Amino acid sequence: MSLTPATAETLRHALATAVVVPVTPFQADGSPDWDTYAALTARLIDAGISVVTPNGNTGEFYALSPAEARQALETAARMIMIHQPVHPYVSAEGWIDYHAAIAGAVPDLGVVLYIRDERRTGAQIAALADRAPNVVGVKYGVRDATKFAGVARDAGLDRLTWLAGAAELTAPAFWAGGARGFTSGLANVSPALALAMLRALRENDFVAAMQVWESARRFEELRLADGSADNVSVVKEALAQLGLCRPDVRPPSRPLPENIKTEISAILTSWGMR
């Protein structure tokens, strides 16, 4: 059974939103806390989040066992996102073949590409979409709004749903270039902030969007520091300070030093959450 054009269009429309990458909470013994995982997912949905991406970077997929990753994935039923290939040697033709093979194995599911390699062109994405009609969206994680605008137009701006793949700080510039959604780790902590950004962008109110941008700025800068070394740790520490899960992470992430914990506390206060 293949994805019908009508279903593909429905999925493209559903992707045009704030897409949240949930954390994977751990228990004191280091094992995943699935009850808390379910509670955090329910919190997102109750707040108005309509798309989540289990096993994303913020979910520490690289530190999970295959069985743990499978259990985390059980909440996703209609679409899959193909993470960027981790092999050090990637040709353009091989990149297309790699994604086409995965998409071809799940013809009844929508497929979202994750682009973090600036070498990927719009022509390559278009060639892949020609071979795999169930490709419905692109999470574009290269932090270059000019390159994004060109790639999206070369691939087909209206053919796929384009997401600003590097969170709230890239969302306004990418929206101007044609993105109609963005991914968010911050929304684990404050769904309201991410949804406020989405609402402002949908209303083309860039003044309001940049006000949200400024509110999110320092939190996201802490996550981006030192090559995003504390990307997950910052989110989990904020959740821990709100009493929602433990701050534990698995290597190669690290527990945060006290000065960053203090700064996170001040950020939460400025958001009215403490």
C-alpha positions in Angstrom: 0.0 0.0 0.0 1.4 3.4 -1.0 0.7 6.8 0.4 -2.1 8.5 -1.6 -1.7 12.0 -2.8 -4.5 13.2 -0.5 -2.8 11.6 2.5 0.5 13.1 1.5 -1.1 16.6 1.3 -2.7 16.0 4.7 0.7 15.2 6.2 2.4 18.2 4.6 -0.2 20.4 6.1 0.2 18.8 9.5 3.9 19.4 9.5 3.5 23.2 9.1 3.7 23.8 12.9 6.0 23.8 15.9 7.5 20.3 15.8 8.8 19.3 19.3 11.7 16.9 19.9 10.9 15.4 23.3 13.6 14.5 25.9 14.0 10.9 27.1 13.8 11.1 30.9 15.9 8.7 32.9 15.4 7.1 36.3 17.9 7.2 39.1 19.4 3.9 37.9 19.9 5.3 34.4 17.1 3.4 32.7 14.4 5.3 30.7 11.5 6.6 32.7 8.6 5.7 30.3 5.9 6.9 32.7 7.5 10.3 32.8 8.0 10.2 29.1 4.3 9.6 28.6 3.5 12.4 31.1 5.8 14.9 29.3 4.3 14.0 25.9 0.8 14.4 27.3 1.8 17.8 28.7 2.9 18.9 25.2 -0.3 17.7 23.6 -2.4 19.3 26.2 -0.6 22.6 25.6 -1.5 22.5 21.9 1.6 20.8 20.3 0.4 18.6 17.5 3.6 17.0 16.2 6.4 15.4 18.2 9.6 13.7 17.0 10.8 10.9 19.3 14.4 9.9 18.9 15.6 13.3 17.8 18.9 14.8 19.1 17.1 16.2 22.1 15.8 12.7 22.8 19.4 11.4 23.0 18.7 8.7 20.4 22.5 8.1 20.0 22.7 7.0 23.7 19.6 4.7 23.6 19.7 1.0 22.9 17.7 -0.2 19.9 15.0 -1.5 22.2 14.8 1.8 24.0 14.7 3.7 20.7 11.9 1.5 19.5 9.8 2.1 22.6 10.3 5.8 22.3 9.2 5.6 18.6 5.9 3.9 19.5 4.2 7.3 19.8 4.8 8.1 16.1 2.4 6.4 13.8 2.0 8.4 10.5 5.4 9.7 9.6 9.1 9.0 10.1 12.0 11.3 10.0 15.2 10.0 8.5 18.2 11.3 10.5 21.2 12.5 8.5 23.6 9.6 7.5 26.4 9.2 10.1 28.8 7.5 7.6 31.8 9.8 7.0 31.7 9.2 3.3 28.5 10.5 1.6 28.2 11.0 -2.1 25.3 12.9 -3.6 24.1 9.8 -5.5 24.5 7.7 -2.4 22.6 10.1 -0.3 19.6 9.9 -2.7 19.9 6.1 -2.9 20.1 5.8 1.0 16.9 7.9 1.6 15.1 6.3 -1.4 15.7 2.8 0.1 14.3 3.8 3.5 11.3 5.6 2.0 10.6 2.7 -0.3 10.5 0.3 2.7 7.7 2.3 4.3 5.6 3.4 1.3 2.5 3.9 3.5 4.2 6.4 5.8 5.1 10.0 5.2 8.9 10.7 5.2 10.6 13.8 6.5 14.2 14.5 5.6 16.7 15.9 8.1 19.3 18.1 6.3 22.4 19.1 8.2 24.9 18.9 5.3 25.3 22.2 3.5 26.4 20.2 0.4 22.8 18.9 -0.2 21.2 20.8 -3.0 17.6 21.5 -4.0 18.2 19.4 -7.2 19.2 16.4 -5.1 16.1 16.7 -2.9 13.9 17.1 -5.9 15.5 13.9 -7.5 14.8 12.0 -4.3 11.2 13.3 -4.2 10.8 12.1 -7.8 11.8 8.6 -6.7 10.0 8.6 -3.3 6.6 10.3 -3.5 6.0 9.7 0.2 8.7 12.3 1.0 6.5 15.1 2.3 8.8 17.4 4.3 12.3 18.6 5.1 13.8 19.6 8.4 16.5 22.0 7.3 19.2 22.1 10.0 21.9 24.2 8.2 21.9 27.6 10.0 22.0 29.6 6.8 18.8 31.4 5.8 20.1 32.4 2.4 21.1 28.9 1.5 17.9 27.6 2.8 15.8 29.9 0.6 17.7 28.8 -2.5 17.5 25.0 -1.7 13.8 25.2 -0.9 13.0 26.9 -4.2 15.3 24.6 -6.2 13.6 21.6 -4.7 10.1 23.0 -4.9 8.9 25.4 -2.3 5.3 24.1 -2.5 6.2 20.5 -3.2 7.3 19.8 0.4 6.7 21.3 3.8 9.9 23.1 5.0 10.9 23.4 8.6 13.4 25.6 10.2 15.4 22.7 11.7 17.6 24.7 14.1 14.8 25.9 16.5 13.4 29.3 17.5 16.4 31.5 16.8 16.3 30.6 13.1 12.5 30.5 12.7 11.8 34.1 11.7 14.5 34.3 9.0 13.6 30.9 7.7 9.9 31.7 7.7 10.7 34.7 5.4 12.5 32.3 3.1 9.6 29.8 2.9 9.6 27.6 6.0 6.1 27.1 7.5 7.2 25.4 10.7 10.2 24.9 13.0 11.5 22.3 15.3 11.8 23.0 19.0 13.6 21.6 22.1 12.6 24.6 24.1 9.0 23.6 23.9 9.7 20.7 26.2 10.0 23.4 28.9 7.6 26.1 27.6 5.2 25.0 24.9 3.5 28.4 25.2 6.6 30.2 24.1 7.1 28.0 21.0 3.4 28.4 20.1 3.6 32.1 20.6 6.4 32.2 18.0 4.3 30.0 15.6 1.3 32.2 16.0 3.2 35.4 15.4 4.8 34.0 12.2 1.5 32.7 10.9 0.1 36.2 11.3 3.2 37.7 9.6 3.8 39.7 12.8 7.6 39.8 12.8 7.8 42.3 15.6 5.9 39.9 17.9 8.0 37.0 16.6 11.2 38.8 17.4 9.9 39.6 20.9 9.5 35.8 21.4 12.9 35.4 19.8 14.5 37.6 22.5 12.7 35.7 25.3 14.1 32.4 23.9 17.5 33.8 23.1 19.6 33.1 26.2 18.1 29.7 26.8 19.0 28.7 23.2 22.4 30.3 23.5 23.1 28.0 26.5 22.1 25.0 24.4 24.3 26.1 21.4 27.4 26.9 23.4 30.6 24.9 22.7 29.2 23.2 19.6 25.8 22.4 21.3 27.6 20.4 24.0 24.8 21.1 26.6 21.9 21.0 24.1 20.1 18.3 26.0 21.4 19.0 29.5 19.9 22.5 29.5 16.5 21.3 28.6 16.5 18.5 31.2 17.8 20.8 33.9 15.0 23.3 33.2 12.5 20.4 33.4 14.0 19.2 36.6 13.7 22.7 38.2 10.0 22.6 37.2 9.7 19.2 38.9 8.8 17.4 35.7 11.7 15.0 35.3 15.2 14.2 36.6 18.1 16.2 35.0 20.1 13.0 34.2 21.7 12.6 30.8 23.8 9.9 29.2 27.3 10.5 27.8 28.4 12.3 25.7 26.1 14.9 27.3 27.1 16.1 30.8 25.6 17.3 34.1 25.6 21.1 34.2 27.8 23.2 36.4 26.1 25.3 39.1 26.5 28.6 37.3 24.5 27.4 34.3 21.9 25.9 36.6 21.5 29.3 38.3 21.1 31.0 34.9 18.4 28.5 33.9 16.6 29.3 37.1 16.7 33.0 36.2 15.4 32.3 32.7 12.5 30.3 34.1 11.6 33.1 36.4 11.7 35.6 33.5 9.2 33.3 31.7 6.9 33.4 34.7 7.3 29.7 35.3 8.9 29.9 38.8 
